[in-house]
Amino acid sequence: MVLDFRNGTQAWRVDVVGADTDYRVLVSPDGSKVLEQHSRAADPEDRSQLGQAKITMAEAMATAQQQASGQVSEASLDKENGKIVWKIEVTSTDGQSTDVLIDAVSGETVK
């Protein structure tokens, strides 16, 4: 999930990996409305990374918030130094952002 700004409007961008199709959905900040949605053929690398992850996004977000004080502003599954990691951006009340990397297999904090 990414907090996105389009045309001066704030929205959550949610990317969903499906069996054969990937979806990108823009949702209003309060989650009450879908503002845009798009689909495309699934990316095999995204599906492979997701299949290797043993730690859920929710678990990674909880771990990141233990490491850095604030609210999660972005979460994504990435590859860093050959490892599949959850990259969680935590933003503090004063606007400082901290990236926390969580190993998606072991659950250990990488950074």
N, C-alpha and C positions, 0 to 999 in steps of 0.2 A: 504494500500500500504506500502511496505517495500523496502528500498534500500538494495539490497542483493549483496553479493560478492560470486561468484562461479568461481573456477579455476582462481582466480585473475582478473576476469572480473566483472565489475559493471553492475547491471541490476535492474530494478524495478520488484518486485514480487507483483502481483495483485491477490488477492483472491476474487472470485465472487461467490455469493450465488444465485443459480437458484431455480426454482420450485422443481425440482427433483434431480438436479445435482449441485455439487460445482465444480468450476474450479480454477486452479492455473495456472497463466500465467507469464512467465518471459519475460520482454520487455526491449529492449535496452534503455540506458539512455536518448536518444533523442526521444524515442517513435516510431521510424521508423520501427522496426522489432520485431516480436515475436520470442524469442530465444528458448523457451520451453513451452509446455502446457500439463496439466494433468487434468483429471476429476475423480470424485468419487461420490458416492451416497450422496445426500444432508444431512447435519447434522441437525436434527430437532431443536436442541437448538439454532444453528446459525440462522435458519429461524425464530424462535420465537423471538429472540432478535431483529432481523432486523424489524420484524413486529411491535414491540413495540416502535421503535425509531420514534419520531416525527421530530427530527432535522436531516437534511441531513449531510453527511460527509463534503460537501463543506461548509455548515454553521458552523459546528464545527471547521473546519480548519481556517475559517476567524476569529472566536472568539478566538481561540488559538493564532493566530498571533497578536491579539490585546493585549493578556496577556503576551506574550513572543516575543521578537524581534528575527527575523530570518526566515528561510525557513522551511516548513514542511518536515520532513525526514521520518516520519512514521505515519500512521493513522490506527486505528483498533477499532472495536466495542467489548467491553468487559463488564464484570460484576464486579463491585467493591462495597463491602459492601451492597449487595443486590440490587444495582441500575445498570441499563443499562447505560453505559457511552461510549463516544467516547474518546479514549486515543490518544492524538495527541502529537507527539514528534516534537519539534521545535529546530532546530540547528542554533546557531548564527554564524556570520562570523568568530569568533575565535574558532569555533569547540565545544563550550559548548552546551550540550543538556538539554532541559527542557521538562518534561512531563506535559501536561495540560490535565486535565480530564473535560469533558463537559457532563453534564447530557443529555442523548439522548432523554429524554421526555420534560424536561422544557427548556433546552438550557443554564441553569445556569452553571457557572464554579464551579466545585467541588474542584479542586486542581490546 
